Amino acid sequence: MRVLSLVFSFFILFNAIANAQTVIPKKELAIVIDDLGNNMKGTNELLALDVPLTVAIMPFLSTSTQDASHAFENGHEVIVHMPMEPIKGKKSWLGPGAITTDLSDKEIRKRVEDAIKSVPYAVGMNHHMGSKATADERVMRIVLEVCKENGLYYLDSKTTGKTVIPKLAEELGVPLLENKLFFDDVYTLQHILQQAKKLSEEIDRDDQSIAIGHVGVTGTKVVSMLKEFIPLYQQKAELVPLSGLINEYKYIDKSMP
Ligand SMILES: [Zn+2]
């Protein structure tokens, strides 16, 4: 009897230890790369990286579908990189199917729906440029409604301090994420490496971190920085796709195209 109770006590003790371990918050890091879909510099090297990244793909471009499938097959998460009107800059920089504030409600809805269809495997959305459109409540309400109807989360890369996205996402119940750091807001390798170090310090402070880089002008520099820094990040945090930071998304079947 005594042996049995001893065994039982051990069982309780081990259970307590196991439970204690599950409550310890594990640090998580999501790395997002914007601007895929137009055969941009660094795309293939990036998609070949053997860690789960989240790639934001612009709709309706020459390699949108191809990049999305390639990313999915290599274990990365796909989101739609929706082009949206900036305060400054040319409309031609936005690419096809962009959301501008002069469009009707109906046209905005159609463009967002079409964009989602043009990027297979997408489970979320963020915006390309967008400092004007993301401050416009009428426009963003429609964008976020369509995200909700399609089960997509939204990543607000905060290209304006006047973003209405947090308020609307909460009201509509769209899961929202916000990035804290851009790797390549300045194009030099020196700056990109500096930002990479900054992210490492941020991981030490926070339980969840999100950082964004780009393919294109800075593509190959971002890839070589990631190759250097990912082993360091992995010592501190688990590298997860963006959806890994949203509780209700952890159990969703993402294999549907
Ligand atoms: Zn972009």
Boltz pocket constraint, residues with backbone or C-beta under 6 A from the ligand:
constraints:
  - pocket:
      binder: B
      contacts: [[A, 34], [A, 35], [A, 81], [A, 127], [A, 128], [A, 129]]
      max_distance: 6.0
